[in-house]
Amino acid sequence: MVEKMNDKIIEKAEESFSNELSDRERAAFEIGIKLGALFHISMGIPISKKKEVLSSIENALQDSISCQPFVSSVSVKLPQDEISREKKHRYDYSTIVPENLKAEIKINYKNVMVKGNLEWNDELKYPLMYISEIKDS
């Protein structure tokens, strides 16, 4: 689990946010930041169907997002069967696109736990980011 922040640092950060926000609203904001960051940093990363390549990229993305404040767990999946194609020639490669990125992130902000997900919604043709669970601890 991520180390607790120094109280002074937390207080300084809190000063930037409206005092009208509830802890649940702030936690929802935080999960949105994490999901958006993950989505935008991962688009266009070169990938292949090789399991070791996909696993390495999944781990790197998880490690990167886990550095952000309040993150308690991160799971990123690039399903091998959803990578669109094999290389056709030496200069050809696939990249991460919205359709092949799945993620689950959990954060703990004060007394609130939020689980957020990112996955392609085929009906909407959109990389949907949503809160799948929120609860007071």
Order of alpha helices (4+ residues) and beta strands (2+ residues): alpha-alpha-beta-alpha-beta-beta-beta-beta-beta
